[in-house]
Amino acid sequence: MTSDVRAEGVAGDAEVSGAAGAETGPRLPQVPGFGRWPAAGTPKREGKALRARVPRSVHAVLDLDASRPDAVTAVEESGRGRLPELTPIRVGRMAATPFAFLRGSAGLMGHDLARTPVTGIGAQICGDAHAANFGLYGDARGGLVIDLNDFDETVRGPWEWDLKRLAASLVLAGREARADEGVCRAAAHDAVGAYRRTMRLLAKLPALDAWNAIADEELVSHTDAHDLVGTLQRVAEKARSNTSGRFAAKSTERTEDGGRRFVDAPPVLRRVPDAEASAVAASLEQYLATLPADRHPLLARYAVHDVAFRVVGTGSVGTRSYVVLLLDHRGEPLVLQVKEARPSALTPHLLAAGFDAPEPEHEGRRVVEGQKRMQVISDNLLGWTTVDGRPYQVRQFRNRKGSVDPAALAADQIDDYARMTGALLARAHSHSADPRLIAGYCGKNDELDEAVAAFAVAYADRTEADHTDLVAAVRAGRIAAEMGV
């Protein structure tokens, strides 16, 4: 990888010494996995020096070449390996709006981003950090956390890619909400500004404080997102009731033996043949082995009762995704989602950007470990498994999950939401890239903010044109779509 400066976990070989370089005790060996102090070089200075090679202004560039597939071809190619009977649903969801098209086209944007300048600083990136992939979810104690919440495409790659995808998505969401163009551009600009300022803040904190920073109760004040408070409260109230119990009450029925089973609700939820259900249920034994041992006694208090297939998301439609119903001794439900983990849509494009893209040992493990690297708090039942040779991730379903629809926000809330998501993205990246390094590159002024905002507007224009092409292809019968599902 070109210039992946100060990757996480790189150990030095110097002796441990005091802040001034003098010995303060016995000489100790360097321990693999730990750094050295004083460190060789200054990360902030190294980040600042990168500006000479990659000026911040060049992040405005959107240079699409002849190798770019057209929108319909890109949609068709991204559907390979998915269940063909669900493809029309996926196309219909992407054809709904330009913002929906962007949500389903992470691979196409990866192609485009690979042709833009990169600093070479690597981080664990979400890979699909659009504005609708942030939200609330429950922690182990019943509290609510707000963070990135979708990691299907996560890889180690250029931090700029996440930031540019977020900025472009905010422009599209704002346009869908009928905000004027100045508001839309300002949202992109201020998301980058919040990212930059948050990274500077994290760079100044002690390492442990920075690792756990941006607590929920501080987030609104930190990003000056006070106009968003009412919306967040409403989303939180709804999220608290969005549980396995509520889903099971709506989606299952009693059986003669006193258990429960799923009820068909096509095309979103359907029962599966016994052999398919048995394969999914049996895979949970392998899943247990991916969890910490202290979770095993908890899951031992549940029994598997049923398995069903459930369509999810926009970009995920067509992947194999199951819900597994477990009941405890009181008949109270826990629902797990067993979701197919396909290779990241960004993987084919990383080499073009100068980043190594080794094939992961297990795609479900890639998703789970990437999520844990980026979130402060993750689902305590997060793991992975294999069903019929295909990799899957496993997680709690309806774990008090709630989300803000950025395309439904009022104009005076879009900018608040942009700053909040920009700050969250910075914190997520800081777990795997030294915040001092990125902060040194981003700097104190808004040169990067202006550049990425310009890119975001240009990319939103390109996405609207792609969406128009897809809608035209649907109307012409070139590609099938099932709308409104």
N, C-alpha and C positions, 0 to 999 in steps of 0.2 A: 504494500500500500504506500502511496506517495505521501510523505510528510505527515504520517499519523503520529503527531508529536505527543509525547507523554500519555501513552495509552494506560488504561487502568491496570493497576497491579504490577507495574514494572519495577523491579527492585534494583537499587543501585549497588555498588560494591565498595563504597567508602566506609570508613569507620564512623561509629556514632560519636558525635562531639557536641559541645555546647554551642549556643547561639553565636558566640564570637569565634568559634573554631578551636577553643582550648579544651583539653580533656577535662571532664567533670567526674570521671570514675574509671573503672576498668575498661579496657578495650573489648568491645563485643562484636561478634561476627554479624555480618548482614544476614537477615533472615529472608529466605525466598518468600515473595508475596508482599513484603513490606518495602517501603521506600527508604530513603536515606535523608538525614538532616544534619547539617545544612544541605539543601538540595543543590545539585550542580545546575547552574543557570537559573533564570527567573522566568517562570511561566508567563507572567503578564508581559514581560519584555519580549519573549518569544512570540506571543500572540500579536503584539503590536508590530513586530518585524514582518509578520506575514502580509501586512498591508502593502508592502513594497512589491511583493510578487502577485498578490490578488487584491487590488484596490477595492475598497468597499463599494464604490460606485458601479463596479462591473456586475454586481448582483441584479442590476436592472435588466440585464441582457436576456432576451428570449430569442434564440436563434434556431428556428425549426428548419430542418433540412429535408432533402428528398427521400430520405430513408423512413420518414415518419409514416406510419400506417394511417389510412383514413379511419374515421370514427367507427364505421360499421365493421371494418376488418379488425380493428382493435377489440371491439366487443366480441366478435366471433372467436378471435384467438384466445381471449381470456376465458371463454366458455369451454375450452377443450378440457376433457376429463371431468366435467360436471355432469350431473344427471340431465340428459337432454330434455326430458319432459318438463323440467323446471325452467329451462332457458327462456321461454316466452314471459314468465313472471319476472325474471331478472331484467330482461330488455324493457318490459313495461315499466318497471320501477325506475330504471335509468332514463327512460324517455319522458318521465313526468315533468322534470324541470332541469335547467342547466346545472343547478347545485346537486341534484340527484345524479346527473351524469358524472359529475366530478367524483362523487362518493363511490361510484362503481368502477372508476377508471384509474386506480392507483398505478397500474402497470403502464398505461399510456403516459401518465405524468412522469413516471420513472424514466421512460424513454426520453422525454423532453428535458428533464432535469439533468440527465447524464451528459447533455450537450451544453450545460451552463458552467460557468467557473465555480470551482470549489476550493476551499482553503486547504483541504487535506486533513483537517482535524476530525478524528473519528469519534463517534458516540454511539451508544445504543439508541437507535431512532425508532419511533413508532412505525414509520413507513406509510402511515395513513392518517396523519394528524390534522384532518379537516375539522372544521368547527363543531360538527355534530358528534365527534368522537371524544368529547369530554362530558363527564356527568357525575352523578352521585351514586354511591353504592355503600353497602353496609360493612362495618368492620366486625370483628369477633365479639365485641361487647354491645352490639346493637346501635352504635353511633353511625353517623353518616360521614363519608369522606368524599371530597370532590377531586377528581383527577382525570387523566387520560384513562379510557376504559375499553379500548379495542386494540389488539396487538397482533392480528392475523399476519400482518406484513412486516413485523419487527425484524430488524437486522442491525448489524453494526455498519454504519455508513456515515455520509456527510450530514452534520447537524443542520446545515442550511436547507436541506431538502424538506425536513419537517416544517421549518419556519416558513418556507415559501408556499408549501401546500396549505398551511393554516391561513396565511395572508390571502391567497387566491380564493380560498373557500369563504372567507369573510366578505370579500367583495361580492361574490355570487349570492351568498345568503342575504346580504344587504339589498341587492337588486331585487331578489325575490320578495323581500319585505317592502319593496317600493320606497326604499330610502333614496335620497338623491345621491348623485355620483360623488359629491364631496364627502358625504357621510361614509360612503362605502370605501373610498380611498383612505379616509382618516382612520377607519377601523383597521385596515391593513397596516397603515403607518404606525398606529399606536400599539398594535399587537407586537410589532417588532421592537418598539421602544420599551414596552414592558418586559419583553424577553431580555433586552440589553441591560436595562436597569436592574432586573432581578439577578442576572448573572454577575453583575458588579457587586451587588449586595452579598451574594453567596461567596464571592471571591474574598471578601473582607472578613467573613466570619470564621471562627474556629471550625476545623474540619467536621467535628461531630455535630455542631449546631447547624452547619450548612447542610449536612446530610439529611437532617430531620426538619428542615425549615419549611416555611409557608404552611403553617397550620391553618385549618379551616377558619377558625375564629379571627385570624389575622388577614385572611386573603382579601376580603373586601376593602379593608382599610389600606392594605399595601398597594392595591391596584386602583384605589379611588373609584371603586365600582358601586357606589352607594345607590345609584338609580336601579341597580339590579337586585337589590335586597328583597323586594316584594316578590319578584319572579322566583328567586332562589328559595324563598320560604314556601311558596306554593309547590314547587317541584319537590322540595324536601317532604312536605306533608303527603304528597302522592307516593313518593318513594317508600315511605315507612310502611305503607300498606301493600307494596308490590313484593309479595313474598311467595315462597313455595306453597304455603297454605292456601293463599288466595287463588293462585293458579290451579292448584289441585282441586279446589272446590268448584271451579268453573269448568275444568277440563276432564274430570273423572266422574265415575259413577260407582256405586256400591256393587260388590259381587256377592254371590250367594254364600260364600264362606266368610263374609265379613270384611274382606279386603276391598281394594279399589282398583279400577282399571281406567285407562284413557278412553275417551269417546271421540270417534272420528269427527273432525271439523275441516273437511277438505276445502281448498287445497293446502291449507297451512298446517294442519295436524291430522295425522292418519296413523292407524294401527298398522303394525308390520307382521309378516308371517312369523310363526313360532321359531323357526330356525334362525331368522335374522335377529329376533329379540333375544334369543339365547346367546348368540355370539356377542352381542353388545353387553349383556349382563355378565357373561363370563370374563369379558375384558376388564371388569372392575377389579379382579384379583391383581392383575398387572398394575392397574392404576394405584392400588393401595401401596405397592412397593415404591411409588414415586413420591409418597407423602411422608412427612416426618412421623416417626413411630408413635409420638404422643397423640396423633390423630386417630390411630387405629381403634382404641377403645371406644371413641365416639361413634365411628361408623359401624362398629360391631353391634351397636344397639339398634341398628336399622336392618330391615330385610327388604330385598328387591321384590316389587310386586308387579311392575309392568314397564314396558318400553314402547315408545311411539316415535315416529318421525315428525320433525317440526321444521318448517321453512323459516329461515332467519335472515334479517338484514337486507341490504341492497347488494353490496359487493359479494356477500357470502351466499346469495341465492344460488342453488344448484349444487352446493357442497352437501355432503351427507352429514346430517345433524339429528341427533336423537335426544329425547328427554327420558330420563329413567326415574320412575316413581319408587321411593323408598318410604316405608312406614316404621315408626317406632312402636314400643309396646303399648302405647295409648292410641295408636292409629294416627298420630300426627305425622304429616308428610315432610319429606325433604326431597326436592327434585334436583337431580344433577343433569347438566347438559354435556353430552358427549359429541363433540363437534370436530369434523374432519379438519385436519391441518394440512393445507396445501403448501407447496413451496412459496416463499414470499415473491410477490409480483415484482419486487425491486431487484431480486438476485441477478437476473440477466443483464442488468444495467450498471451494476456496481463496478465491474472491471473497466467499463468505459470512463468511469469517474476516477479511476486509479485506486480502487479499494478491492482487496481480496474478497472472494465470495466462496469460501469452502462449503462443501455440501454438509449440512448438519446431520448429526447422528440420528435424529428423530425430529420431524417437523413439529410435533406437539411439544416436545421438550424445548425447541427453539422458541415457540410462542410463550410458553410458561416462564422460562428463564428470562426472556426479554421483558416480559411484563413485570417480573419481580425486580429486575434491575432498574426499571423506570418509575415504579410506584413507591410511595412512602409506606403504604399499607396495602397488602394484596389479600385476595380471597384465601382464607386459611384451608380451603379444600381444593386448591388449585393443583392439578397434576396432569398426567398424560397416559395414553395407552395405545394399543394397536388392535384393530378389528379387521379380520380377514385381510391382513397384510397392509392395511392403510393406517397411517398415523392419525391420532386424534388428541385433542386437548380435552380435559375434563374440568368442570367448574360448577359452582352452585348456580342454579337457574333462578332468576327473579330474586336475587339477593338484595332486596330493597333498592333496586336500581331505578334511577330517575335521570332524566336528561332535559336540558334546555334546547328547544328548537330554535336555532339562531335565525332561521328564515321567518320566524313569527315574532321576533322582538320589535319593539317600537324603536324608532330612529334614535331616541336618546339613550337606549339601552345597548345598542349594538357596539358602541365604542367601549362601554364598560365591560361587556362580555369579551371583546377583543383583548383588552388589557389583562383580564383575568386569565384567559387561556394562554396568552403569551407568557405570563409569569409561571403558570403551571408547566408549560413546555420547557422553560429554562430550568426549573427545578428537576424535571425528569431527566434532562440531558446531563445535568451536573453530577448525577450518580456514576456516570461512566466516562465523562470527560472532565478534566480539571477546569473548574469554573474560572480560574485565574487566566488560563490560556484563552478561552473563548472571550472573556471579558476584555482581555488585552487587545484582541482583534476587533471587537465591536466598538470599543472606545466610548467616549463621553458625549460626542455630538450625535446628531441624527442622520449622518450620511448614510449609514446602513438602512435606517428606517425609510428614508426617501427612496433608496434604490429598490428595496424589496417591495415597497408599495407600488412603484412603477411596474415592476415585474408582475405583481398580483393583478393589476388592472389589465395588463396585456394578456395574461394567461386566462383571466376571466372572459375576455373577449374571444379568445381562441376556444374556450370551452363552450361558450354560447354557440359558436359556429359549428363545433362538433355535435352539440345537441341538436341543432337544426338539421344537420345531415342525417343523424340517427332517426329523427322523427320523419323526415322525408322518405327514408328507406322503409320504415314501418308502413307508411301510407302507400308506398309503391309495391308492397308485398315482398320486398327483398329479404326482410327478416321478420320473423313472427314475434308479436308482443301481446301479452295479456295485461291490459291496463286495469288499474284500480285494485289490484290484489296485494 
